[in-house]
Amino acid sequence: MQTNFRPHPNSFKNTFCVFHEVLPEALQGLKVQFESKAGSRYYYTHEGMYRVSNHWGRLANSKWRLVAMEPETESKYKTGFAKWDCFYPDNATDKLYYLEMDYDKNTVTYQHKLNPLYNQKAVLRTSLETTKRIKQVRNLIQLTSWAKHFDCDDIDVLRSLIIEDLIDTNKTLEEIKKEVALKI
């Protein structure tokens, strides 16, 4: 039987958290302790929070992302779990975020500087700066027209050179492209 565990209602304001998808069976024996107006359901335990929702990302004043299971579940509603120590402070002014590239999946995400996996190499940025860099990286991943200005046959090598500098430096995209053009 579940003992009632309720965190303070303001505990989640202005937080960043990465939830990991779990199967709905993980909720067996747990009671819904909060349901939002948007229909998300919350289950609190001593270890962390389960959230069942059909929307993830920016939520009111927080940034909560879901890492989906592989293969991804078919359900529109996803069940995510996060330990309490995975909720990090968020604000618009501090340099809290860094970019992380997954070349296998060809995706870029942002992570919080308090993430224990932070390599201390990637540049920390504000939320707005992070959003701008993510857009630049995604354009490099999705488009190819930018590559015609380079004398390089392997666009993947070119992409990784530019993306690594976008992640690890404060240079502008134009500065990085000029430097890479001279290297190849």
N, C-alpha and C positions, 0 to 999 in steps of 0.2 A: 504493500500500500504506500502511496506517495504521501510524504509529509509536505505540508504547505511551505513553500519557500518563495518568498516574494522580494525581489530587489526593489530598491527605491524607484518610484516612477520616473525620476529625472536621471536615472543612471545611464540611459541610452541617448540622451540629448547630445548632439555634436560629437558623435562617435563614428569611427571607421571600423568595419569588421568584415572578415572573410568567413562566410559560413561554408560548410562542406555538406553536399547533398547526402542524405541517408534515406533508407527505405522507410515508408510510413509505419512499418512494424515497430520501429524504434519508439513510437509514441504509445505503444501498448501499456496500459496501466496508468498513463499520465492523464491529467485533467487539464483542459484549456483554462489558462489563468487570465488571459486577456484576449479580446478580439477587437481589432481595429475597425474603424468605419469602412475601410476598403476591403474588409473581409479576411485579413491576415490573422492567423491564430498563433498564440504564443504559449509555450509550455516552459516553465522554469524548473530547473533542478539545481542541486547543490554544485554540480559540475559545470553547468552552462545552460544555454537557451536553445530550445527547438523553435523554429519558426516555419509555419506552413503558409505559403503565399504564391500568388501568380505574378508577382512583381518584385523585382530586386534592383538594386542600384541606388539611386538617390531616393531617400525616404525622408520627407519633411526636412529635418535638420541633420540627417545622418547619411553615411555612405555605407551600405551593406551589400556586399557582393556574394553571389552563390557560385561555388565551384561545382559544376554538375558532375554526376557520376558518368563513367564510361563503361558501356554505352549509355547514352543519355536516356533517362526514363521518358515515357510517352506522355505522362500526365502534365496537364497545364499547371497544376498546383505542385510545387516542389517543397519537399521537407528538408530544411537545412539545420545543421547544428553548429554551434560555436561555444567554445569554453569561455568562461568569464574573463580570463586573462588575455583573450584575443580582441577585446574591445579597447580600441585606442582613441585618444582624444583627437578631435578634428576642429579646425577653424580655417578661415580664409586667409589669414595673414602669415602664419608660421610656415616654414619650409619643412613639411612633414612627409612628403611623398617622393618616391623614386619610381622609375620605370623598370619593367621587367619584360624581356622579350622571350617568347617561346618559339624557337625556330621550327620545332617539329610541327606545331599547330599553326604556325604563321600568325601568331596573335601577340599583341602587346597589352599589358595591364599595368596598373599602378599598385604599389604596395606602401605600407606605412613604415616609417623609419624605426619603429619599435618592433617590427617583425624580426624575430630571432634569426631569420635567414638573410637579413640585409648584409650585403657584402662590403659595405663602407666605401665602395668605389663609385657606384651610381650617384649622380648629383641629386641632392634634395631640392625640391621645389615646392612652391605654394600650389594650392589646388588649381588656380587659374593657369599658372605656368605649366603644370602637369598636363592639363587638358589640351593646351596648345601643342605640346610635344607629342602627345598621343595622336593627335590629328595628323601631324607631320609624318610620324612613323606609319600610321595606317595608309596614308597616301602613297608612301614609298612601297608598301606591301602590295597595295591594290592596283596601282597604276604603273604603266611602263613608259609613258611618253617622256618623262623626265630623264630617262636613261639614254636617249638618243644623243645627248650632248657629251657623252663619255665614249672614249675609245676602249671599250671593254666588251668582250663577248659573253661574259658570265654575269648576268644581272643579279644573281643571288649573292655573289661575292661583293659586288658593288653595293647592294642593299645592306649587307651585314656591316661593311665598313662604315657606311653613313649612319646606320642605326646605332651602332656601338658608340660613335661619337655623340649622337643626339642624347644617348643615355648617360654617358660618362663625362660629358663636358658641358660648359655653358656657351659654347660657340653657337652662332646662328647656323641655320641650315645652309645658307648661302656660303658662309665661311667654310663649313665642312665640305660642301661640294667642290669648292675651289681647291682645297687641300687634297681631297681624294683624286681629283682630276690630275693633279701634279704627280701623285704617287703611282698611278697606273699607266 
